[in-house]
Amino acid sequence: MSHAELNTIAVSWRDYLELCKPNVVALMLLTSLIGMLLATDQAVPLTVLVFGNLGIALCAGSAAAVNHIVDRHVDDKMARTLNRPLAQGRLKTQHAVLFALITGTLGMAILLVFTNVLTAWLTLASLVGYAFIYTMFLKRATPQNIVIGGLAGAAPPLLGWTAVTGEIHHNALLLVLIIFAWTPPHFWALAVHRKDEYAKAKIPMLPVTHGEHYTKINILLYTFLLIVVTTMPYLTGMFGWLYLVSSLLLGLGFLYWAVVMLRSKGGNSGMKTFQYSIVYLMVLFAVMLIDHYFIATVTYIPSA
């Protein structure tokens, strides 16, 4: 095989991987994995741990591929998405459609065989919600698109939980609520930074339709809401003092960047807030895991 042929294969492989939005899927998998681990005090069965996350990842990748397909005509108008494989013509649309169909079907099959029907159906609902309801309709229909459509992206910890337990629990729903409240300030911070690009692509993001100042006020209000929501798992007894202190400190950090955004005129505060929001969610869920296992272990006193 020639060097050129090898290079073509490598590029194609990377293009198909890019269709799946691997960075986004990785963050989703982190929350689904932690959802699994929080669902039980025992070891999660290996088949559920491996195949459950694999099925969720494949379905998430399928939904991301659909997003690439639908947005291929506007991606070349935005610097953030300019180099996507469909926007640049490196992949054909029919190949991307086939890829999305295969990965989604394979993901559903894995969930049905190795986890349970409830997780499979909830994952399918999340896929449809993001790939079709949000991407095809809400994204171009309302500036509240990310609020309404955010529920699909908030599902992974619930999916991880149900993969282990086979039931929907109120604690899992609290995890969903946290990501649901986190999504608007997370994404609107990016939308403020990329406002001109969204306007050029004629996508009615909030800073495009209502202006930057209005969006920044909403980011601040949702950050307050997020801080309140993140205290709820402590109030219900799901987590202990380590989680409470950490969630409040992380929330104050988010609030700091929301205020910086509100007071700034231009600059890079939107991107910095967006970047902090990603670290915020990763650390928050990591603390949940530490609190669930470590704190529960060191505070446990065996009965006589």
Phi and psi in degrees as GROMACS dihedral restraints (atoms count N, CA, C in turn):
[ dihedral_restraints ]
;  ai    aj    ak    al  type     phi  dphi    fc
    3     4     5     6     1   -74.9    20    10
    4     5     6     7     1   163.4    20    10
    6     7     8     9     1   -61.1    20    10
    7     8     9    10     1   -39.4    20    10
    9    10    11    12     1   -62.3    20    10
   10    11    12    13     1   -40.9    20    10
   12    13    14    15     1   -66.5    20    10
   13    14    15    16     1   -40.7    20    10
   15    16    17    18     1   -62.9    20    10
   16    17    18    19     1   -40.9    20    10
   18    19    20    21     1   -64.6    20    10
   19    20    21    22     1   -39.0    20    10
   21    22    23    24     1   -62.8    20    10
   22    23    24    25     1   -42.9    20    10
   24    25    26    27     1   -62.2    20    10
   25    26    27    28     1   -43.1    20    10
   27    28    29    30     1   -62.4    20    10
   28    29    30    31     1   -44.4    20    10
   30    31    32    33     1   -63.7    20    10
   31    32    33    34     1   -44.3    20    10
   33    34    35    36     1   -61.9    20    10
   34    35    36    37     1   -41.0    20    10
   36    37    38    39     1   -61.4    20    10
   37    38    39    40     1   -43.4    20    10
   39    40    41    42     1   -67.9    20    10
   40    41    42    43     1   -35.2    20    10
   42    43    44    45     1   -66.0    20    10
   43    44    45    46     1   -42.3    20    10
   45    46    47    48     1   -66.3    20    10
   46    47    48    49     1   -37.1    20    10
   48    49    50    51     1   -63.9    20    10
   49    50    51    52     1   -40.1    20    10
   51    52    53    54     1   -64.9    20    10
   52    53    54    55     1   -31.7    20    10
   54    55    56    57     1   -56.1    20    10
   55    56    57    58     1   -31.2    20    10
   57    58    59    60     1   -82.3    20    10
   58    59    60    61     1    -3.6    20    10
   60    61    62    63     1    49.6    20    10
   61    62    63    64     1    65.8    20    10
   63    64    65    66     1   -58.2    20    10
   64    65    66    67     1   -34.1    20    10
   66    67    68    69     1   -66.8    20    10
   67    68    69    70     1   -41.1    20    10
   69    70    71    72     1   -67.4    20    10
   70    71    72    73     1   -45.4    20    10
   72    73    74    75     1   -62.9    20    10
   73    74    75    76     1   -36.7    20    10
   75    76    77    78     1   -61.8    20    10
   76    77    78    79     1   -41.5    20    10
   78    79    80    81     1   -66.5    20    10
   79    80    81    82     1   -38.4    20    10
   81    82    83    84     1   -64.3    20    10
   82    83    84    85     1   -40.6    20    10
   84    85    86    87     1   -67.0    20    10
   85    86    87    88     1   -34.4    20    10
   87    88    89    90     1   -59.9    20    10
   88    89    90    91     1   -44.7    20    10
   90    91    92    93     1   -72.7    20    10
   91    92    93    94     1   -34.1    20    10
   93    94    95    96     1   -69.5    20    10
   94    95    96    97     1   -39.9    20    10
   96    97    98    99     1   -61.7    20    10
   97    98    99   100     1   -45.9    20    10
   99   100   101   102     1   -67.5    20    10
  100   101   102   103     1   -34.4    20    10
  102   103   104   105     1   -58.8    20    10
  103   104   105   106     1   -40.9    20    10
  105   106   107   108     1   -61.5    20    10
  106   107   108   109     1   -48.3    20    10
  108   109   110   111     1   -68.6    20    10
  109   110   111   112     1   -30.0    20    10
  111   112   113   114     1   -78.1    20    10
  112   113   114   115     1   -18.5    20    10
  114   115   116   117     1   -73.6    20    10
  115   116   117   118     1   -13.8    20    10
  117   118   119   120     1  -149.1    20    10
  118   119   120   121     1   155.4    20    10
  120   121   122   123     1   -92.5    20    10
  121   122   123   124     1    -5.7    20    10
  123   124   125   126     1   -99.1    20    10
  124   125   126   127     1   176.4    20    10
  126   127   128   129     1   -71.2    20    10
  127   128   129   130     1   136.1    20    10
  129   130   131   132     1   -73.9    20    10
  130   131   132   133     1   130.6    20    10
  132   133   134   135     1   -52.7    20    10
  133   134   135   136     1   138.1    20    10
  135   136   137   138     1   -59.6    20    10
  136   137   138   139     1   -39.2    20    10
  138   139   140   141     1   -62.5    20    10
  139   140   141   142     1   -40.2    20    10
  141   142   143   144     1   -68.3    20    10
  142   143   144   145     1   -43.2    20    10
  144   145   146   147     1   -61.2    20    10
  145   146   147   148     1   -45.7    20    10
  147   148   149   150     1   -80.0    20    10
  148   149   150   151     1   -56.7    20    10
  150   151   152   153     1   -75.6    20    10
  151   152   153   154     1   -29.6    20    10
  153   154   155   156     1   -62.6    20    10
  154   155   156   157     1   -49.7    20    10
  156   157   158   159     1   -69.0    20    10
  157   158   159   160     1   -33.1    20    10
  159   160   161   162     1   -64.7    20    10
  160   161   162   163     1   -45.3    20    10
  162   163   164   165     1   -62.5    20    10
  163   164   165   166     1   -43.2    20    10
  165   166   167   168     1   -63.7    20    10
  166   167   168   169     1   -41.6    20    10
  168   169   170   171     1   -63.8    20    10
  169   170   171   172     1   -43.1    20    10
  171   172   173   174     1   -64.4    20    10
  172   173   174   175     1   -41.5    20    10
  174   175   176   177     1   -67.7    20    10
  175   176   177   178     1   -38.1    20    10
  177   178   179   180     1   -65.4    20    10
  178   179   180   181     1   -40.4    20    10
  180   181   182   183     1   -64.1    20    10
  181   182   183   184     1   -37.1    20    10
  183   184   185   186     1   -63.2    20    10
  184   185   186   187     1   -44.4    20    10
  186   187   188   189     1   -63.2    20    10
  187   188   189   190     1   -39.1    20    10
  189   190   191   192     1   -64.9    20    10
  190   191   192   193     1   -38.4    20    10
  192   193   194   195     1   -63.7    20    10
  193   194   195   196     1   -40.1    20    10
  195   196   197   198     1   -61.6    20    10
  196   197   198   199     1   -39.7    20    10
  198   199   200   201     1   -59.7    20    10
  199   200   201   202     1   -42.7    20    10
  201   202   203   204     1   -60.7    20    10
  202   203   204   205     1   -42.6    20    10
  204   205   206   207     1   -64.8    20    10
  205   206   207   208     1   -48.3    20    10
  207   208   209   210     1   -65.9    20    10
  208   209   210   211     1   -38.3    20    10
  210   211   212   213     1   -93.1    20    10
  211   212   213   214     1     9.5    20    10
  213   214   215   216     1   -61.5    20    10
  214   215   216   217     1   -26.5    20    10
  216   217   218   219     1   -85.7    20    10
  217   218   219   220     1   -11.5    20    10
  219   220   221   222     1  -111.5    20    10
  220   221   222   223     1   -17.0    20    10
  222   223   224   225     1   -61.5    20    10
  223   224   225   226     1   -31.2    20    10
  225   226   227   228     1   -76.4    20    10
  226   227   228   229     1    -0.1    20    10
  228   229   230   231     1  -100.2    20    10
  229   230   231   232     1    -4.0    20    10
  231   232   233   234     1  -123.2    20    10
  232   233   234   235     1   132.9    20    10
  234   235   236   237     1   -60.3    20    10
  235   236   237   238     1   -34.9    20    10
  237   238   239   240     1   -65.6    20    10
  238   239   240   241     1   -29.7    20    10
  240   241   242   243     1  -118.5    20    10
  241   242   243   244     1     6.4    20    10
  243   244   245   246     1   -58.7    20    10
  244   245   246   247     1   -36.0    20    10
  246   247   248   249     1   -95.6    20    10
  247   248   249   250     1    13.7    20    10
  249   250   251   252     1   -62.9    20    10
  250   251   252   253     1   148.1    20    10
  252   253   254   255     1   -59.7    20    10
  253   254   255   256     1   -36.5    20    10
  255   256   257   258     1   -76.3    20    10
  256   257   258   259     1   -37.5    20    10
  258   259   260   261     1   -63.1    20    10
  259   260   261   262     1   -33.8    20    10
  261   262   263   264     1   -91.5    20    10
  262   263   264   265     1    -6.3    20    10
  264   265   266   267     1    79.0    20    10
  265   266   267   268     1    14.6    20    10
  267   268   269   270     1   -73.7    20    10
  268   269   270   271     1   -25.5    20    10
  270   271   272   273     1  -120.9    20    10
  271   272   273   274     1   146.8    20    10
  273   274   275   276     1   -84.2    20    10
  274   275   276   277     1   148.0    20    10
  276   277   278   279     1   -59.2    20    10
  277   278   279   280     1   -42.1    20    10
  279   280   281   282     1   -64.3    20    10
  280   281   282   283     1   -31.8    20    10
  282   283   284   285     1   -69.5    20    10
  283   284   285   286     1   -39.1    20    10
  285   286   287   288     1   -66.6    20    10
  286   287   288   289     1   -39.4    20    10
  288   289   290   291     1   -62.5    20    10
  289   290   291   292     1   -45.0    20    10
  291   292   293   294     1   -62.9    20    10
  292   293   294   295     1   -41.5    20    10
  294   295   296   297     1   -61.5    20    10
  295   296   297   298     1   -45.6    20    10
  297   298   299   300     1   -62.5    20    10
  298   299   300   301     1   -41.0    20    10
  300   301   302   303     1   -65.4    20    10
  301   302   303   304     1   -43.8    20    10
  303   304   305   306     1   -67.1    20    10
  304   305   306   307     1   -47.6    20    10
  306   307   308   309     1   -65.7    20    10
  307   308   309   310     1   -40.2    20    10
  309   310   311   312     1   -65.1    20    10
  310   311   312   313     1   -44.2    20    10
  312   313   314   315     1   -65.0    20    10
  313   314   315   316     1   -43.1    20    10
  315   316   317   318     1   -63.7    20    10
  316   317   318   319     1   -41.9    20    10
  318   319   320   321     1   -61.6    20    10
  319   320   321   322     1   -44.4    20    10
  321   322   323   324     1   -63.7    20    10
  322   323   324   325     1   -42.3    20    10
  324   325   326   327     1   -61.1    20    10
  325   326   327   328     1   -43.1    20    10
  327   328   329   330     1   -62.7    20    10
  328   329   330   331     1   -42.9    20    10
  330   331   332   333     1   -65.8    20    10
  331   332   333   334     1   -39.9    20    10
  333   334   335   336     1   -67.1    20    10
  334   335   336   337     1   -38.2    20    10
  336   337   338   339     1   -81.7    20    10
  337   338   339   340     1   -42.2    20    10
  339   340   341   342     1  -106.0    20    10
  340   341   342   343     1   -12.8    20    10
  342   343   344   345     1  -118.1    20    10
  343   344   345   346     1  -100.4    20    10
  345   346   347   348     1  -161.7    20    10
  346   347   348   349     1   165.7    20    10
  348   349   350   351     1   -65.3    20    10
  349   350   351   352     1   -39.1    20    10
  351   352   353   354     1   -59.4    20    10
  352   353   354   355     1   -47.0    20    10
  354   355   356   357     1   -63.2    20    10
  355   356   357   358     1   -39.8    20    10
  357   358   359   360     1   -62.3    20    10
  358   359   360   361     1   -45.9    20    10
  360   361   362   363     1   -69.1    20    10
  361   362   363   364     1   -38.9    20    10
  363   364   365   366     1   -65.8    20    10
  364   365   366   367     1   -38.0    20    10
  366   367   368   369     1   -65.9    20    10
  367   368   369   370     1   -41.5    20    10
  369   370   371   372     1   -62.2    20    10
  370   371   372   373     1   -41.2    20    10
  372   373   374   375     1   -62.4    20    10
  373   374   375   376     1   -39.8    20    10
  375   376   377   378     1   -65.6    20    10
  376   377   378   379     1   -42.0    20    10
  378   379   380   381     1   -60.4    20    10
  379   380   381   382     1   -48.9    20    10
  381   382   383   384     1   -64.0    20    10
  382   383   384   385     1   -40.1    20    10
  384   385   386   387     1   -61.4    20    10
  385   386   387   388     1   -42.8    20    10
  387   388   389   390     1   -80.9    20    10
  388   389   390   391     1   -48.8    20    10
  390   391   392   393     1   -71.3    20    10
  391   392   393   394     1   -35.3    20    10
  393   394   395   396     1  -113.0    20    10
  394   395   396   397     1   -53.7    20    10
  396   397   398   399     1   -66.9    20    10
  397   398   399   400     1   -47.1    20    10
  399   400   401   402     1   -76.2    20    10
  400   401   402   403     1   -56.5    20    10
  402   403   404   405     1   -65.2    20    10
  403   404   405   406     1   -44.9    20    10
  405   406   407   408     1   -83.7    20    10
  406   407   408   409     1   -26.1    20    10
  408   409   410   411     1  -121.6    20    10
  409   410   411   412     1   -64.7    20    10
  411   412   413   414     1   -61.5    20    10
  412   413   414   415     1   -38.3    20    10
  414   415   416   417     1   -57.2    20    10
  415   416   417   418     1   -32.9    20    10
  417   418   419   420     1  -107.4    20    10
  418   419   420   421     1     1.3    20    10
  420   421   422   423     1  -102.9    20    10
  421   422   423   424     1   -28.4    20    10
  423   424   425   426     1  -152.7    20    10
  424   425   426   427     1   144.7    20    10
  426   427   428   429     1   -69.4    20    10
  427   428   429   430     1   -11.5    20    10
  429   430   431   432     1   -90.3    20    10
  430   431   432   433     1    18.4    20    10
  432   433   434   435     1   -54.4    20    10
  433   434   435   436     1   -43.9    20    10
  435   436   437   438     1   -72.9    20    10
  436   437   438   439     1   -26.1    20    10
  438   439   440   441     1   -71.6    20    10
  439   440   441   442     1   -50.1    20    10
  441   442   443   444     1   -70.5    20    10
  442   443   444   445     1   -44.9    20    10
  444   445   446   447     1   -77.8    20    10
  445   446   447   448     1    -9.8    20    10
  447   448   449   450     1   -65.9    20    10
  448   449   450   451     1   -19.6    20    10
  450   451   452   453     1   -62.0    20    10
  451   452   453   454     1   -36.5    20    10
  453   454   455   456     1   -63.5    20    10
  454   455   456   457     1   -40.9    20    10
  456   457   458   459     1   -74.6    20    10
  457   458   459   460     1   -13.9    20    10
  459   460   461   462     1   -89.7    20    10
  460   461   462   463     1    -3.1    20    10
  462   463   464   465     1   -75.4    20    10
  463   464   465   466     1   -26.5    20    10
  465   466   467   468     1   -49.6    20    10
  466   467   468   469     1   -43.5    20    10
  468   469   470   471     1   -64.2    20    10
  469   470   471   472     1   -32.3    20    10
  471   472   473   474     1   -67.1    20    10
  472   473   474   475     1   -40.7    20    10
  474   475   476   477     1   -63.0    20    10
  475   476   477   478     1   -42.7    20    10
  477   478   479   480     1   -62.8    20    10
  478   479   480   481     1   -40.7    20    10
  480   481   482   483     1   -63.4    20    10
  481   482   483   484     1   -49.4    20    10
  483   484   485   486     1   -69.0    20    10
  484   485   486   487     1   -27.0    20    10
  486   487   488   489     1   -61.7    20    10
  487   488   489   490     1   -31.8    20    10
  489   490   491   492     1   -87.2    20    10
  490   491   492   493     1   -43.8    20    10
  492   493   494   495     1   -99.9    20    10
  493   494   495   496     1   -24.3    20    10
  495   496   497   498     1    75.3    20    10
  496   497   498   499     1    13.1    20    10
  498   499   500   501     1  -145.1    20    10
  499   500   501   502     1   156.4    20    10
  501   502   503   504     1   -89.0    20    10
  502   503   504   505     1   123.4    20    10
  504   505   506   507     1  -115.5    20    10
  505   506   507   508     1   149.7    20    10
  507   508   509   510     1   -63.7    20    10
  508   509   510   511     1   -29.3    20    10
  510   511   512   513     1   -65.9    20    10
  511   512   513   514     1   -38.3    20    10
  513   514   515   516     1   -65.0    20    10
  514   515   516   517     1   -37.1    20    10
  516   517   518   519     1   -67.4    20    10
  517   518   519   520     1   -30.2    20    10
  519   520   521   522     1   -65.0    20    10
  520   521   522   523     1   -38.0    20    10
  522   523   524   525     1   -64.1    20    10
  523   524   525   526     1   -40.3    20    10
  525   526   527   528     1   -62.8    20    10
  526   527   528   529     1   -42.8    20    10
  528   529   530   531     1   -61.7    20    10
  529   530   531   532     1   -38.1    20    10
  531   532   533   534     1   -61.5    20    10
  532   533   534   535     1   -48.7    20    10
  534   535   536   537     1   -67.7    20    10
  535   536   537   538     1   -35.3    20    10
  537   538   539   540     1   -60.8    20    10
  538   539   540   541     1   -42.4    20    10
  540   541   542   543     1   -74.9    20    10
  541   542   543   544     1   -28.0    20    10
  543   544   545   546     1   -74.6    20    10
  544   545   546   547     1   -31.5    20    10
  546   547   548   549     1   -61.1    20    10
  547   548   549   550     1   -47.8    20    10
  549   550   551   552     1   -60.0    20    10
  550   551   552   553     1   -51.0    20    10
  552   553   554   555     1   -66.0    20    10
  553   554   555   556     1   -31.2    20    10
  555   556   557   558     1   -62.4    20    10
  556   557   558   559     1   -51.6    20    10
  558   559   560   561     1   -81.4    20    10
  559   560   561   562     1   -34.4    20    10
  561   562   563   564     1   -65.6    20    10
  562   563   564   565     1   -30.4    20    10
  564   565   566   567     1   -61.4    20    10
  565   566   567   568     1   -42.5    20    10
  567   568   569   570     1   -66.7    20    10
  568   569   570   571     1   -39.9    20    10
  570   571   572   573     1   -63.9    20    10
  571   572   573   574     1   -35.5    20    10
  573   574   575   576     1   -64.4    20    10
  574   575   576   577     1   -44.1    20    10
  576   577   578   579     1   -64.0    20    10
  577   578   579   580     1   -33.3    20    10
  579   580   581   582     1  -108.5    20    10
  580   581   582   583     1    25.5    20    10
  582   583   584   585     1   -55.5    20    10
  583   584   585   586     1   -47.2    20    10
  585   586   587   588     1   -62.2    20    10
  586   587   588   589     1   -36.2    20    10
  588   589   590   591     1   -69.0    20    10
  589   590   591   592     1   -41.6    20    10
  591   592   593   594     1   -64.4    20    10
  592   593   594   595     1   -37.7    20    10
  594   595   596   597     1   -64.3    20    10
  595   596   597   598     1   -42.6    20    10
  597   598   599   600     1   -62.3    20    10
  598   599   600   601     1   -37.1    20    10
  600   601   602   603     1   -82.5    20    10
  601   602   603   604     1    -2.5    20    10
  603   604   605   606     1    60.3    20    10
  604   605   606   607     1    40.6    20    10
  606   607   608   609     1  -103.7    20    10
  607   608   609   610     1   121.2    20    10
  609   610   611   612     1   -79.1    20    10
  610   611   612   613     1    60.8    20    10
  612   613   614   615     1   -68.9    20    10
  613   614   615   616     1   156.3    20    10
  615   616   617   618     1   -54.0    20    10
  616   617   618   619     1   -45.1    20    10
  618   619   620   621     1   -66.5    20    10
  619   620   621   622     1   -21.3    20    10
  621   622   623   624     1   -76.3    20    10
  622   623   624   625     1   -43.5    20    10
  624   625   626   627     1   -86.7    20    10
  625   626   627   628     1   -30.7    20    10
  627   628   629   630     1  -121.5    20    10
  628   629   630   631     1    -1.4    20    10
  630   631   632   633     1    91.6    20    10
  631   632   633   634     1   161.1    20    10
  633   634   635   636     1   -67.8    20    10
  634   635   636   637     1   -43.3    20    10
  636   637   638   639     1   -61.7    20    10
  637   638   639   640     1   -44.9    20    10
  639   640   641   642     1   -60.9    20    10
  640   641   642   643     1   -41.5    20    10
  642   643   644   645     1   -65.2    20    10
  643   644   645   646     1   -41.9    20    10
  645   646   647   648     1   -64.2    20    10
  646   647   648   649     1   -36.6    20    10
  648   649   650   651     1   -63.6    20    10
  649   650   651   652     1   -41.9    20    10
  651   652   653   654     1   -64.6    20    10
  652   653   654   655     1   -38.1    20    10
  654   655   656   657     1   -60.8    20    10
  655   656   657   658     1   -44.3    20    10
  657   658   659   660     1   -62.1    20    10
  658   659   660   661     1   -44.4    20    10
  660   661   662   663     1   -66.0    20    10
  661   662   663   664     1   -41.7    20    10
  663   664   665   666     1   -68.6    20    10
  664   665   666   667     1   -29.5    20    10
  666   667   668   669     1   -66.9    20    10
  667   668   669   670     1   -41.7    20    10
  669   670   671   672     1   -59.4    20    10
  670   671   672   673     1   -44.3    20    10
  672   673   674   675     1   -61.2    20    10
  673   674   675   676     1   -40.8    20    10
  675   676   677   678     1   -61.6    20    10
  676   677   678   679     1   -42.5    20    10
  678   679   680   681     1   -61.3    20    10
  679   680   681   682     1   -42.5    20    10
  681   682   683   684     1   -63.9    20    10
  682   683   684   685     1   -47.0    20    10
  684   685   686   687     1   -62.4    20    10
  685   686   687   688     1   -38.5    20    10
  687   688   689   690     1   -71.6    20    10
  688   689   690   691     1   -14.4    20    10
  690   691   692   693     1   -81.4    20    10
  691   692   693   694     1   -16.7    20    10
  693   694   695   696     1   -62.5    20    10
  694   695   696   697     1   -41.1    20    10
  696   697   698   699     1   -60.8    20    10
  697   698   699   700     1   -28.4    20    10
  699   700   701   702     1   -72.9    20    10
  700   701   702   703     1   -43.7    20    10
  702   703   704   705     1   -64.7    20    10
  703   704   705   706     1   -30.3    20    10
  705   706   707   708     1   -86.0    20    10
  706   707   708   709     1    -4.5    20    10
  708   709   710   711     1    86.7    20    10
  709   710   711   712     1     9.1    20    10
  711   712   713   714     1   -69.6    20    10
  712   713   714   715     1   -38.9    20    10
  714   715   716   717     1  -129.5    20    10
  715   716   717   718     1   170.2    20    10
  717   718   719   720     1  -109.3    20    10
  718   719   720   721     1  -155.2    20    10
  720   721   722   723     1   -65.2    20    10
  721   722   723   724     1   -35.9    20    10
  723   724   725   726     1   -60.4    20    10
  724   725   726   727     1   -44.6    20    10
  726   727   728   729     1   -63.6    20    10
  727   728   729   730     1   -45.6    20    10
  729   730   731   732     1   -59.4    20    10
  730   731   732   733     1   -50.5    20    10
  732   733   734   735     1   -61.6    20    10
  733   734   735   736     1   -44.6    20    10
  735   736   737   738     1   -65.2    20    10
  736   737   738   739     1   -42.9    20    10
  738   739   740   741     1   -64.3    20    10
  739   740   741   742     1   -37.1    20    10
  741   742   743   744     1   -70.0    20    10
  742   743   744   745     1   -41.5    20    10
  744   745   746   747     1   -65.0    20    10
  745   746   747   748     1   -43.5    20    10
  747   748   749   750     1   -63.5    20    10
  748   749   750   751     1   -39.5    20    10
  750   751   752   753     1   -64.1    20    10
  751   752   753   754     1   -38.5    20    10
  753   754   755   756     1   -64.9    20    10
  754   755   756   757     1   -36.0    20    10
  756   757   758   759     1   -62.7    20    10
  757   758   759   760     1   -43.3    20    10
  759   760   761   762     1   -63.5    20    10
  760   761   762   763     1   -41.2    20    10
  762   763   764   765     1   -63.5    20    10
  763   764   765   766     1   -38.5    20    10
  765   766   767   768     1   -57.7    20    10
  766   767   768   769     1   -48.2    20    10
  768   769   770   771     1   -69.8    20    10
  769   770   771   772     1   -31.5    20    10
  771   772   773   774     1   -65.3    20    10
  772   773   774   775     1   -39.0    20    10
  774   775   776   777     1   -69.5    20    10
  775   776   777   778     1   -41.1    20    10
  777   778   779   780     1   -58.1    20    10
  778   779   780   781     1   -43.5    20    10
  780   781   782   783     1   -61.5    20    10
  781   782   783   784     1   -44.4    20    10
  783   784   785   786     1   -62.9    20    10
  784   785   786   787     1   -35.7    20    10
  786   787   788   789     1   -88.2    20    10
  787   788   789   790     1   -14.3    20    10
  789   790   791   792     1   -83.8    20    10
  790   791   792   793     1   151.5    20    10
  792   793   794   795     1  -116.8    20    10
  793   794   795   796     1    95.4    20    10
  795   796   797   798     1    78.6    20    10
  796   797   798   799     1  -148.2    20    10
  798   799   800   801     1    76.9    20    10
  799   800   801   802     1  -161.8    20    10
  801   802   803   804     1  -112.2    20    10
  802   803   804   805     1    17.7    20    10
  804   805   806   807     1   -65.8    20    10
  805   806   807   808     1   -31.3    20    10
  807   808   809   810     1   -63.9    20    10
  808   809   810   811     1   -45.9    20    10
  810   811   812   813     1   -67.5    20    10
  811   812   813   814     1   -38.2    20    10
  813   814   815   816     1   -65.4    20    10
  814   815   816   817     1   -38.4    20    10
  816   817   818   819     1   -66.1    20    10
  817   818   819   820     1   -42.4    20    10
  819   820   821   822     1   -59.6    20    10
  820   821   822   823     1   -45.9    20    10
  822   823   824   825     1   -64.9    20    10
  823   824   825   826     1   -41.0    20    10
  825   826   827   828     1   -62.8    20    10
  826   827   828   829     1   -38.1    20    10
  828   829   830   831     1   -61.8    20    10
  829   830   831   832     1   -33.7    20    10
  831   832   833   834     1   -68.6    20    10
  832   833   834   835     1   -46.7    20    10
  834   835   836   837     1   -61.1    20    10
  835   836   837   838     1   -41.0    20    10
  837   838   839   840     1   -53.9    20    10
  838   839   840   841     1   -51.1    20    10
  840   841   842   843     1   -67.1    20    10
  841   842   843   844     1   -41.2    20    10
  843   844   845   846     1   -62.4    20    10
  844   845   846   847     1   -46.4    20    10
  846   847   848   849     1   -68.0    20    10
  847   848   849   850     1   -41.1    20    10
  849   850   851   852     1   -58.3    20    10
  850   851   852   853     1   -46.2    20    10
  852   853   854   855     1   -71.2    20    10
  853   854   855   856     1   -31.8    20    10
  855   856   857   858     1   -65.4    20    10
  856   857   858   859     1   -40.7    20    10
  858   859   860   861     1   -63.8    20    10
  859   860   861   862     1   -38.1    20    10
  861   862   863   864     1   -54.7    20    10
  862   863   864   865     1   -44.9    20    10
  864   865   866   867     1   -66.6    20    10
  865   866   867   868     1   -43.6    20    10
  867   868   869   870     1   -62.2    20    10
  868   869   870   871     1   -45.4    20    10
  870   871   872   873     1   -62.1    20    10
  871   872   873   874     1   -42.1    20    10
  873   874   875   876     1   -63.9    20    10
  874   875   876   877     1   -42.9    20    10
  876   877   878   879     1   -96.9    20    10
  877   878   879   880     1   -55.0    20    10
  879   880   881   882     1   -70.1    20    10
  880   881   882   883     1   -52.4    20    10
  882   883   884   885     1   -64.4    20    10
  883   884   885   886     1   -40.1    20    10
  885   886   887   888     1   -63.3    20    10
  886   887   888   889     1   -33.4    20    10
  888   889   890   891     1   -73.1    20    10
  889   890   891   892     1   -46.3    20    10
  891   892   893   894     1   -74.9    20    10
  892   893   894   895     1   -19.9    20    10
  894   895   896   897     1   -97.1    20    10
  895   896   897   898     1    -4.4    20    10
  897   898   899   900     1   -76.7    20    10
  898   899   900   901     1   128.0    20    10
  900   901   902   903     1  -115.3    20    10
  901   902   903   904     1   113.9    20    10
  903   904   905   906     1   -60.7    20    10
  904   905   906   907     1   144.7    20    10
  906   907   908   909     1   -75.0    20    10
  907   908   909   910     1   152.4    20    10
